[in-house]
Amino acid sequence: MIEGAIWRKWVFFYVPLALFVFVLLFPFYWMFITTFRPDGELYQPWNSPRYQPFWTNNPTWEHIKYLLEETLFSKWMWNTMLISGVSTIVSLFCGVLAGYALSRLNFPFAGTLGTGIFVTYLVPQTLLFIPLAEIIRNFNMGDTPWALMLTYPTFLIPFCTWLMMGYFKAIPKELEECARIDGASRWQAMVYIIIPVAIPGILSAGIFAFTLSWNEFIYALVFLSSPEQKTVPVGVTSELIRGDVFFWGSLMAGALLGSIPVAFVYSFFVEHYVAGLTGSVKG
Amino acid sequence: MAQVTIRQINKFYDDVHAVKDVNLQINDKEFVVFVGPSGCGKTTTLRMVAGLESISSGEILVDDVVVNELPPMDRDIAMVFQNYALYPHMSVFDNMAFGLKMRKFAREEIDKRVREAADILDIGELLKRKPRQLSGGQRQRVALGRAIVRHPKVFLFDEPLSNLDAKLRVQMRVELKKLHDRLGTTAIYVTHDQVEAMTLGDRVVVMKDGWVQQVGEPMDLYNKPANRFVAGFIGSPAMNFAGVTFVARDGGVWADNEAMKIKVPERLVERVRPHVGETATLGIRPEDMRIAGSADPVEYGFACDVEVVERLGSETLLDVRVGKDSLVASVDPMTPAKIRDKLRLALDPDRLHFFDGKTEAAI
């Protein structure tokens, strides 16, 4: 915290904080208000006398109704959830084991390998999707959820491995050594001691992985083509923007509903999540 | 019931030779303390006994069985770590029961043993708490409890008291001593604190730079240090050292420097004679000096300037300067000596030590 006179606290803490909160939350507010604003208000020019961009007096469910009834939105939600869930679980499983091995087992080039894994995470997706598309085509997985469930881990596993490596390194080695003297094998020491202690780290890796796959756009756009296979970000933008016509109300409704699961997951684990990022293991 | 034999073990980390040719026989029920400055190889030796470090060469035997290749779980040892290493997600009970669960003990037996250990350590009320809800001393007890429930062949302690505050450390030291007396389990204890080593050990192993310097009972180390390092490491305040040259004069041998002329006592003369003309180090403990009276012989005393007077109550420490050397003497607490006094100190000739100038070994 900032010490000193009250004005300093305002100038250096509250005012910047308020600006920050405003910048972060305003898009959500805009999304929210647009969802419930009737079309008549949405398409008014800015200089019309009844122009009222920040509020509406005639809220309507019509956009949400349109989204749920006239589009395949619920199917997209299900697809996204399935794909994100599976790729998160796969990536967490691999990431936890790999992170443990890289941080705890002494083998030649462990450090180099760790760095190498991180570097693969830095290769941009916009480059990778070209060779990946070829692979997907060869395996005949195009336009199926498998295409994404298997390609998302290509960037999620390096990410989870890297995060878990750091977290495992912060856990005192003695815990594991003590368990092994107590009669646990290396595997038992990991399962009974290290993994339970690493739960905050695993949760934050999981939340991150889930969010990344939930929001993923390029692979989903390239590997899926039929409307009933699409995920929320691709479905909403491809079906609700027709030519140069934007269905703003339903678009925003899709974005709003699509962000609810992520917000829910975050709020549920927020305490663990913060502990995971700050890497605190209390003895 | 176990004895541990360490036979010619070495440890290399890449280019670093951390433990050098250590040999030691630890008898059943014995409490052996490894002591030395940090980086001397004592903890590495302990970890090799535990099975946490591989052994580069040599053998470790527990009850005549070579354990070099056995994983830690099969060595039937228990270890207490400096940072306690309590499992943070488990209650005190589960922490203590973990080793027994891993070894598939029956539930009733686990319960019985944990309660027994909790009684011994007086932590019966804490069994349901998590480690983070305990104070440092309580955590230390839980860590001890976790070791004793298993009834292992050997206890290993890796600086277990270092994280406690001074008062608690003294208290736990006494309790450890009682505990060992009661359980009689063979124990190996590593510390950098010579007071812990002296008070706890049946025998003490002093290490430096990977070498064992001396092995012996605490009072042997104190009375007959094998070399200058052991002499300076054991005892508090530390032994005083002064550079001298041996000179044959007046039918005897003298240890001289520009400010001090001390006659070598009869019992040492024969051993010192071959070194006449060489430089050496004279060692004398603070408690073996006193302010000289008129009856004290001149050849076992020297004149000095008092630089600091530290009154500790039970003793008074005088920091004095004699030529180039500055020495500490522990004298009568009621002494009227004060700073900038000039006075004479007398040495106890029976408690003089000499160390070779080059090898630093005791003469």
HADDOCK unambig.tbl for C-alpha pairs under 7 A between the chains (distance, minus, plus):
assign (segid A and resid 174 and name CA) (segid B and resid 85 and name CA) 5.60 0.50 0.50
assign (segid A and resid 175 and name CA) (segid B and resid 85 and name CA) 4.85 0.50 0.50
assign (segid A and resid 175 and name CA) (segid B and resid 86 and name CA) 6.78 0.50 0.50
assign (segid A and resid 175 and name CA) (segid B and resid 87 and name CA) 6.56 0.50 0.50
assign (segid A and resid 178 and name CA) (segid B and resid 79 and name CA) 7.00 0.50 0.50
assign (segid A and resid 178 and name CA) (segid B and resid 85 and name CA) 6.83 0.50 0.50
assign (segid A and resid 180 and name CA) (segid B and resid 72 and name CA) 6.08 0.50 0.50
assign (segid A and resid 180 and name CA) (segid B and resid 73 and name CA) 5.65 0.50 0.50
assign (segid A and resid 181 and name CA) (segid B and resid 72 and name CA) 4.93 0.50 0.50
assign (segid A and resid 181 and name CA) (segid B and resid 73 and name CA) 4.83 0.50 0.50
assign (segid A and resid 181 and name CA) (segid B and resid 77 and name CA) 6.92 0.50 0.50
assign (segid A and resid 181 and name CA) (segid B and resid 78 and name CA) 6.35 0.50 0.50
assign (segid A and resid 182 and name CA) (segid B and resid 73 and name CA) 6.21 0.50 0.50
assign (segid A and resid 182 and name CA) (segid B and resid 78 and name CA) 6.90 0.50 0.50
assign (segid A and resid 182 and name CA) (segid B and resid 99 and name CA) 4.33 0.50 0.50
assign (segid A and resid 183 and name CA) (segid B and resid 73 and name CA) 4.15 0.50 0.50
assign (segid A and resid 183 and name CA) (segid B and resid 99 and name CA) 5.77 0.50 0.50
assign (segid A and resid 183 and name CA) (segid B and resid 102 and name CA) 5.61 0.50 0.50
assign (segid A and resid 183 and name CA) (segid B and resid 103 and name CA) 6.33 0.50 0.50
assign (segid A and resid 184 and name CA) (segid B and resid 73 and name CA) 6.41 0.50 0.50
assign (segid A and resid 184 and name CA) (segid B and resid 102 and name CA) 5.99 0.50 0.50
assign (segid A and resid 193 and name CA) (segid B and resid 87 and name CA) 6.82 0.50 0.50
assign (segid A and resid 196 and name CA) (segid B and resid 89 and name CA) 7.00 0.50 0.50
assign (segid A and resid 197 and name CA) (segid B and resid 89 and name CA) 6.39 0.50 0.50
assign (segid A and resid 282 and name CA) (segid B and resid 88 and name CA) 6.82 0.50 0.50
assign (segid A and resid 282 and name CA) (segid B and resid 132 and name CA) 6.75 0.50 0.50
assign (segid A and resid 283 and name CA) (segid B and resid 86 and name CA) 6.73 0.50 0.50
assign (segid A and resid 283 and name CA) (segid B and resid 88 and name CA) 5.35 0.50 0.50
assign (segid A and resid 283 and name CA) (segid B and resid 131 and name CA) 6.66 0.50 0.50
assign (segid A and resid 283 and name CA) (segid B and resid 132 and name CA) 6.02 0.50 0.50
